[in-house]
Amino acid sequence: MATRRSDATRIPLPREIKVMVAAAFTIAIGFGLIAPLLPAYAHSFNASAMAVASVVSAFGVTRLLFAPVSGRLTNRLGETPVYMTGVLIVALSMFLTAFAQDFTQLIVFRALGGIGSTLFTVSAMAFLARKSPPTIRGRVSGAYASAFLVGNIVGPIVGSALSVFGFRIPFLIYGTALVCAAALVFFQLKDTRRADRRVQDSRPPMPLKEALALPSYRAALVSFFSNGWATFGVRNSVMPLYASTAFAGAALFGYAVDGALMSGLALSLFAAGNVTAVTFSSRLSDVHGRKPLILIGLTTTAVMTGLIGLASSPALFLVACLLAGAGTGTLNSPQQAAIADMVGQERKAGHVMSTAQMSADMGAIIGPLLAGAMADMWGWDWAFFATGAVLAIGAIAWARAPETNLPVRPGGPRTGTLPVIVPPEKPRTSPEES
């Protein structure tokens, strides 16, 4: 058997991973459409800043409550059936949200979406952990995250442009995109589902108690909470509202911008910084370890988020959004790959992944509420400063935690730099020999 040394980047992504990445991109395009419009849509029902934030928190509450259920269902029924069910539930919630008649209905329909969201998020994380070759775990996480991020770059700009047609059209488009994503997984992964049914998955689940005994897993729970507070909470609720009110009508490079456009630009630049950083951080974490990238990402995001509320001009605000997004992109893939390192491919990841998701959801619930309350009482700068402080706590937690992508032997290479085993080619038989 022949061997050759190769960088992990030369290993192709498995086909099943490519399908999930394509579905993630489809979902992200739709989510990007509604992200800059949801706070304004909620505000159109005469809601305060804190009430607007509660729309995002309601989504997080149901995700949190149903995360344990999603972990159990993923272990019992398999990843792809749970994934498709979750995506279709979110699609239904989007169609209902488009026709909400009052603020109460809006919260109820968004909360329904949270149930579906936790189903497809946890099942996707478990699927990636099972199908990712150990040498490219970071790159797989990066590819999946990049699909969401690229969609989030395009989506907010398109969503802001569609706002001239009213708030309801983007929600209908998002619901349709979700149906398409479910159909993609249904048809493209049917062979995977059949194989899973024929050969029952006998892998034991990793006990949550065992995971909680690991310092790196506890640090990951803290960083997931911090990231949920900042990225999934404040970024999607407080930041768009801040952008649309603080800089509405301000001059940007000599042109006046309205609130919806400023909100869309802020989210798109955040996503642009995110996807740019993901392209290198995911690969670097395979070769050099997860912890350095996680620490750099948390520290950068903490500083830039704290500065967002102090920006005195639209240009400085957008630069801070871009750099905060870059910090988040540096963090995301390595911290998810770190959990996959701890679980491994030989055990089911449902409970461990759902608990990490619960931690992120807890941050996404608490963050918008407290940040919105601070904005109402003391001003926007306090809301963003507090968010930066929470991210700094995540960095402190990881500073005390050990690396998860360890060298295979002391002083040896990590999994991302191992040689690739290439089966020898069969000798060709000449016509004379045959």
BELSUL-V541487 format. One record per run of one state. SS is the DSSP state (h for helix, s for strand, l for the rest). FROM is the first residue (numbers start at 1). TO is the last residue. Records with the same first field share a line. If there is no record, write none. Layout:
# BELSUL-V541487
SS: FROM-TO, FROM-TO
This chain:
# BELSUL-V541487
l: 1-1, 5-7, 11-14, 44-48, 78-78, 99-102, 132-133, 166-167, 189-189, 199-204, 206-207, 213-214, 247-250, 253-254, 257-258, 289-290, 309-313, 344-347, 349-349, 378-379, 400-414, 418-419, 423-434
s: 2-4, 205-205, 251-252, 255-256, 348-348, 420-422
h: 8-10, 15-43, 49-77, 79-98, 103-131, 134-165, 168-188, 190-198, 208-212, 215-246, 259-288, 291-308, 314-343, 350-377, 380-399, 415-417
